[in-house]
Amino acid sequence: MSSLDRYLQANRAHWDEAVAIHATSEFYGVDRFLAGESTLLQLDLDEVGDVSGRSLLHLQCHFGLDTLSWARLGADVVGLDFAPSAIATARDLAQRASLSAEFVEAELYAAPQALAARLQTFDIVYVNLGALCWLPDVVGWARVCAGFLNNGGTLYVRDVHPVAWSLDDERAPGELSLAYPYFQQDAPLRWSGDSDYADPSAAFHHQETFEWNHSLGEIVTAVIEAGCSIDFLHEHEWTVYQALPWMIESERGVWRLPFRDGKPDQRLPLTFSLRATKGVTRHAASALPSR
């Protein structure tokens, strides 16, 4: 077994276990979703635009709440995730919400092979929070995304800012210090613990996970080299979870650094959003990496 296979298996086992915890958590709010509430941010709606009648592929979709929220807005959606329980839960939620959606179980780099029988590209490829850190190769990720886009199609990414991933989260309140690599490394960071962002009381059996950071320059360059032009890159001083123990929830689901000297603390970005448009050259499926 290669090291990458070991990392993938550990991450998949952790996320497969996390689904049951997340699906019953207040953080994800499945009951609110089933009652009609969207899980998408207003930022997503503003920056992606009207999806009615458009095809949308959601990569690393977890158990599909955001995917299904796009379906409610009229998109023809496909969600893909590597955790079997995530796909099973997403399919169940689609049925319970009476929404049309397709969910496919596959690891990100194997997505072209998993969806090859569809012979389909999409108007939109959507990637959201906490996706890129689980991937060892951002260049390969960008090629997968671009390979699924129609010419003129949209790639939209909203994720944790790589500076935020580099922070030391054990420092004293108010103290910002970098502790982890900002640039992509061959070897991942290894984490082990039973705490969870959605439910701090959760107890995990599969505690070991592996993550990679990717600099903003590496991400943007990978998207461009995959054949897309950048429409915009926005950096935001907020995130949707308590990334540091002393952050405050300024509104439901929006976390910020506390005020500093009576003013908003804008010392660093916590998330970013990027939109890009696919050019006229398509990457052949055979050129995409497989892992």
C-alpha positions as CSV (number, residue, x, y, z in Angstrom):
1,M,0.0,0.0,0.0
2,S,1.4,3.4,-0.9
3,S,1.5,6.3,1.6
4,L,-1.2,8.1,-0.4
5,D,-3.5,5.0,-0.3
6,R,-3.0,4.9,3.5
7,Y,-3.8,8.6,3.9
8,L,-6.9,8.2,1.7
9,Q,-8.2,5.2,3.6
10,A,-7.7,7.0,7.0
11,N,-9.5,10.1,5.8
12,R,-12.4,8.1,4.2
13,A,-12.9,6.1,7.4
14,H,-13.0,9.3,9.4
15,W,-15.5,11.0,7.1
16,D,-17.6,7.9,6.7
17,E,-18.0,7.8,10.5
18,A,-18.6,11.6,10.7
19,V,-21.7,11.5,8.6
20,A,-24.0,10.1,11.3
21,I,-22.6,12.7,13.8
22,H,-23.0,15.6,11.3
23,A,-26.5,14.6,10.1
24,T,-27.9,14.9,13.6
25,S,-26.0,18.0,14.6
26,E,-27.4,21.5,15.1
27,F,-24.5,22.8,13.0
28,Y,-25.8,21.1,9.8
29,G,-29.5,21.5,10.6
30,V,-31.0,18.7,8.6
31,D,-34.4,19.4,10.2
32,R,-34.2,23.0,9.1
33,F,-33.2,22.0,5.6
34,L,-36.2,19.5,5.3
35,A,-38.5,22.3,6.5
36,G,-37.4,24.4,3.5
37,E,-34.3,26.3,4.7
38,S,-31.4,26.6,2.3
39,T,-27.9,25.7,3.5
40,L,-26.2,28.0,0.9
41,L,-24.7,31.3,1.9
42,Q,-26.0,34.5,0.4
43,L,-22.5,34.9,-0.9
44,D,-22.9,31.7,-2.9
45,L,-26.1,32.9,-4.4
46,D,-24.7,36.2,-5.3
47,E,-21.4,35.0,-6.8
48,V,-22.6,31.8,-8.6
49,G,-25.7,33.5,-9.9
50,D,-28.9,32.0,-11.3
51,V,-28.7,28.2,-11.6
52,S,-32.2,27.5,-12.9
53,G,-32.0,25.0,-15.7
54,R,-28.3,24.7,-15.4
55,S,-26.3,21.5,-14.7
56,L,-24.1,21.6,-11.6
57,L,-21.5,19.1,-10.3
58,H,-20.7,19.4,-6.5
59,L,-17.4,17.8,-5.8
60,Q,-16.7,16.5,-2.3
61,C,-20.3,17.1,-1.4
62,H,-20.4,15.4,2.0
63,F,-24.0,14.3,2.6
64,G,-25.4,16.6,0.1
65,L,-27.2,19.5,1.9
66,D,-25.7,22.2,-0.3
67,T,-26.1,20.0,-3.4
68,L,-29.8,19.7,-2.7
69,S,-30.1,23.4,-1.9
70,W,-28.9,24.1,-5.4
71,A,-31.5,21.5,-6.7
72,R,-34.2,23.5,-4.9
73,L,-33.1,26.5,-6.9
74,G,-33.7,24.7,-10.2
75,A,-30.2,23.2,-10.9
76,D,-29.8,19.7,-12.4
77,V,-27.4,18.4,-9.8
78,V,-24.8,15.7,-9.3
79,G,-23.0,15.3,-6.0
80,L,-19.8,13.3,-5.6
81,D,-18.1,12.2,-2.3
82,F,-15.7,9.4,-1.3
83,A,-17.6,8.3,1.9
84,P,-20.2,5.5,1.3
85,S,-22.4,6.7,4.2
86,A,-22.3,10.3,2.9
87,I,-23.7,9.1,-0.5
88,A,-26.3,6.9,1.2
89,T,-27.5,9.7,3.4
90,A,-27.6,12.2,0.6
91,R,-29.8,9.9,-1.5
92,D,-32.1,9.4,1.5
93,L,-32.3,13.2,2.0
94,A,-33.1,13.8,-1.6
95,Q,-36.0,11.3,-1.4
96,R,-37.3,12.8,1.9
97,A,-37.1,16.3,0.4
98,S,-38.7,15.2,-2.9
99,L,-35.8,16.6,-4.9
100,S,-34.2,15.2,-8.0
101,A,-30.5,14.7,-7.6
102,E,-27.8,12.1,-8.4
103,F,-25.1,11.1,-6.0
104,V,-22.0,9.2,-6.9
105,E,-19.5,7.6,-4.6
106,A,-15.9,8.2,-5.7
107,E,-12.6,9.7,-4.6
108,L,-11.9,13.1,-6.2
109,Y,-9.1,12.1,-8.5
110,A,-11.1,9.1,-9.7
111,A,-14.2,11.2,-10.5
112,P,-13.6,11.3,-14.3
113,Q,-13.6,7.5,-14.3
114,A,-16.6,7.2,-12.0
115,L,-18.7,9.6,-14.2
116,A,-17.3,8.4,-17.6
117,A,-20.4,6.6,-18.5
118,R,-22.4,9.8,-18.3
119,L,-20.5,11.4,-21.2
120,Q,-21.5,14.7,-19.7
121,T,-19.9,18.0,-18.8
122,F,-21.5,20.6,-16.6
123,D,-22.4,24.3,-16.6
124,I,-21.1,24.7,-13.1
125,V,-18.6,22.9,-10.9
126,Y,-19.1,23.9,-7.2
127,V,-16.5,23.3,-4.4
128,N,-17.1,24.6,-0.9
129,L,-15.7,24.8,2.5
130,G,-13.2,22.3,3.8
131,A,-12.6,20.6,0.5
132,L,-9.0,21.4,-0.7
133,C,-7.2,20.5,2.5
134,W,-8.0,16.8,2.0
135,L,-6.2,16.7,-1.4
136,P,-2.5,16.1,-1.9
137,D,-2.3,17.6,-5.4
138,V,-4.0,20.9,-6.2
139,V,-2.9,20.8,-9.8
140,G,-4.6,17.5,-10.3
141,W,-7.7,18.8,-8.5
142,A,-7.9,21.8,-10.9
143,R,-7.6,19.5,-13.9
144,V,-10.5,17.4,-12.7
145,C,-12.6,20.5,-12.2
146,A,-11.9,21.9,-15.6
147,G,-12.3,18.6,-17.3
148,F,-15.9,18.5,-16.1
149,L,-16.8,21.9,-17.3
150,N,-18.5,22.9,-20.6
151,N,-16.6,25.5,-22.6
152,G,-17.7,28.7,-21.0
153,G,-18.7,26.9,-17.8
154,T,-18.1,28.2,-14.3
155,L,-15.9,26.9,-11.6
156,Y,-16.8,28.3,-8.2
157,V,-14.7,27.6,-5.0
158,R,-15.4,28.9,-1.5
159,D,-13.0,27.5,1.0
160,V,-10.9,28.2,4.1
161,H,-8.1,30.6,3.3
162,P,-4.7,28.9,3.4
163,V,-3.5,31.5,5.8
164,A,-6.2,30.4,8.3
165,W,-5.1,26.7,7.9
166,S,-1.5,27.9,8.9
167,L,-2.6,29.4,12.2
168,D,-1.7,28.1,15.6
169,D,-5.1,27.5,17.3
170,E,-3.6,26.9,20.7
171,R,-2.3,30.4,21.2
172,A,-3.7,32.8,23.8
173,P,-6.9,34.8,22.8
174,G,-6.1,37.6,20.5
175,E,-2.7,36.2,19.5
176,L,-2.2,35.3,15.8
177,S,0.7,33.1,15.0
178,L,1.6,30.8,12.1
179,A,2.4,27.2,13.1
180,Y,1.8,25.1,10.0
181,P,3.0,25.2,6.3
182,Y,1.3,27.7,4.0
183,F,2.6,26.0,0.9
184,Q,1.7,22.6,-0.4
185,Q,4.0,19.9,1.0
186,D,4.6,16.3,-0.2
187,A,4.0,14.9,3.3
188,P,0.7,15.8,4.9
189,L,0.0,17.0,8.4
190,R,-1.2,14.2,10.6
191,W,-4.0,14.9,13.1
192,S,-5.5,12.6,15.8
193,G,-8.3,13.5,18.1
194,D,-12.0,12.9,18.8
195,S,-13.2,16.5,18.7
196,D,-15.4,17.7,15.9
197,Y,-16.3,21.1,14.5
198,A,-20.0,20.2,14.2
199,D,-20.3,18.5,17.6
200,P,-17.5,18.9,20.1
201,S,-19.0,16.2,22.3
202,A,-18.7,13.6,19.6
203,A,-16.4,10.5,20.1
204,F,-14.7,9.2,17.0
205,H,-13.4,5.7,16.6
206,H,-11.5,6.7,13.4
207,Q,-9.5,9.7,14.8
208,E,-6.5,9.8,12.5
209,T,-6.7,12.2,9.5
210,F,-4.2,13.7,7.1
211,E,-4.3,17.1,5.5
212,W,-2.4,19.3,3.0
213,N,-2.4,23.1,2.7
214,H,-2.3,24.8,-0.7
215,S,-1.2,28.4,-1.0
216,L,-3.6,30.9,-2.7
217,G,-1.0,31.3,-5.5
218,E,-0.9,27.6,-6.0
219,I,-4.6,27.3,-6.2
220,V,-5.1,30.2,-8.6
221,T,-2.2,29.1,-10.9
222,A,-3.5,25.5,-11.0
223,V,-7.0,26.8,-12.1
224,I,-5.4,29.0,-14.8
225,E,-3.1,26.2,-16.1
226,A,-6.1,23.9,-16.2
227,G,-7.6,26.1,-18.9
228,C,-9.8,28.6,-16.9
229,S,-9.7,32.3,-16.7
230,I,-10.2,33.9,-13.3
231,D,-13.3,36.1,-13.0
232,F,-12.5,37.2,-9.4
233,L,-10.8,36.2,-6.2
234,H,-12.3,37.5,-3.0
235,E,-10.9,37.2,0.5
236,H,-13.1,37.4,3.5
237,E,-12.5,38.1,7.2
238,W,-15.1,35.6,8.4
239,T,-15.7,31.9,8.3
240,V,-18.6,29.5,9.0
241,Y,-17.2,27.7,12.0
242,Q,-15.1,28.5,15.1
243,A,-11.7,28.2,13.5
244,L,-10.0,29.6,16.7
245,P,-11.4,29.0,20.2
246,W,-11.8,32.7,20.9
247,M,-13.6,33.6,17.7
248,I,-17.2,35.0,18.1
249,E,-20.4,34.1,16.2
250,S,-21.5,37.5,14.9
251,E,-24.6,36.0,13.4
252,R,-25.8,32.5,13.0
253,G,-23.2,30.5,11.2
254,V,-20.8,33.4,10.7
255,W,-17.7,33.5,12.9
256,R,-15.2,36.4,13.1
257,L,-12.3,37.6,15.2
258,P,-13.5,39.8,18.2
259,F,-13.3,43.5,17.9
260,R,-9.9,45.0,18.5
261,D,-9.5,48.4,20.0
262,G,-13.2,49.0,19.3
263,K,-12.9,48.1,15.6
264,P,-13.4,44.9,13.5
265,D,-10.3,42.8,13.6
266,Q,-9.2,42.5,10.0
267,R,-5.6,41.2,10.5
268,L,-6.0,38.2,8.2
269,P,-8.4,36.5,5.8
270,L,-10.3,33.4,7.0
271,T,-12.0,32.3,3.8
272,F,-11.8,33.0,0.1
273,S,-14.1,32.7,-2.9
274,L,-13.0,32.2,-6.5
275,R,-14.9,32.1,-9.7
276,A,-13.3,31.1,-13.0
277,T,-14.6,30.4,-16.5
278,K,-13.5,27.5,-18.7
279,G,-11.8,28.4,-21.9
280,V,-12.1,26.8,-25.3
281,T,-9.6,24.0,-24.7
282,R,-10.9,20.9,-22.9
283,H,-8.6,18.6,-21.0
284,A,-9.1,15.0,-22.2
285,A,-10.2,12.6,-19.5
286,S,-7.1,10.5,-20.3
287,A,-4.9,13.4,-19.2
288,L,-6.4,13.6,-15.7
289,P,-4.5,12.0,-12.8
290,S,-5.9,8.8,-11.3
291,R,-5.1,7.8,-7.7
